Amino acid sequence: MSNKDLFDLSGKTALITGASRGIGESVARLLADKGAHVIVSSRKIDGCEAVAASIRENGGSAEAVACHIGDMAQIDGIWDYIREKHGKLDILVNNAATNPYFGKIEDTDIGAFQKTVDVNIRGYFFMSTQAAKLMQKSGNGGAIVNVASVNGVTPGFMQGIYSITKSAVIAMTRAFARELGPDKIRVNALLPGLTDTKFASALTTNDAIRDRAMEHIPMHRMAHPDEMAGTVLYLVSEASSYTTGTCVNVDGGYLTV
């Protein structure tokens, strides 16, 4: 029986967006713990550098690169940097997202609509196309994980356009998986439930909304960001070598109710 560690990421280069805090930070730390060189990315360099420095202090390999995935020029810029400095990418975790509007769907204004679409759909799509081309060039394949949401399956209350974009991420995951499979590029999605992050603070700090959510979560609690990282590790590692086009719910049972 082989003693190979299926979760070993030594020699792998991983880019995690939205990694200055929350789920992205937890993912970056875990992948670094497993041997990957981690590129910590988000809009603001200071937050990225704080996470990257902490990883390095703990013996890991990490660097910080700012990128706002709602800006096509910045997407082009980070890929130019990765191609020039690393010449390859093994793992992409599309985690950065936005949810600027909380309210009645019919009152969604064009600004909130466009910002949500630009980041959550266009950003994920073109980050993935760039990653795919670099992975194809290496000939070694790779893994892409899209952080979607349970709201992509069951729309969140007063979160219409956000939920719509997360449904698109689920469809995007399957479309990329189908076309990139022959290139040994696996594409999967994580669907978090209610998680205690700054991103979700509009929900987690509102007693009425939080209590309503708990009625639909069999485990009767929110998740911690660290509870999402293990699933991402599985999806980017050899442990999931025959897994592509799948969406993994990590939601405390929310979608069973």
DAJO-V41043 format. One record per helix or strand. SS is the DSSP state (a for helix, b for strand). FROM is the first residue (numbers start at 1). TO is the last residue. If there is no record, write none. Layout:
ss:SS from:FROM to:TO
ss:SS from:FROM to:TO
This chain:
ss:b from:13 to:17
ss:a from:22 to:33
ss:b from:37 to:41
ss:a from:45 to:57
ss:b from:61 to:64
ss:a from:72 to:85
ss:b from:91 to:94
ss:b from:103 to:103
ss:a from:105 to:107
ss:a from:110 to:138
ss:b from:142 to:147
ss:a from:150 to:152
ss:b from:159 to:159
ss:a from:160 to:183
ss:b from:185 to:192
ss:b from:195 to:195
ss:a from:201 to:204
ss:a from:207 to:214
ss:b from:223 to:223
ss:a from:226 to:236
ss:a from:238 to:240
ss:b from:247 to:250
ss:a from:254 to:256
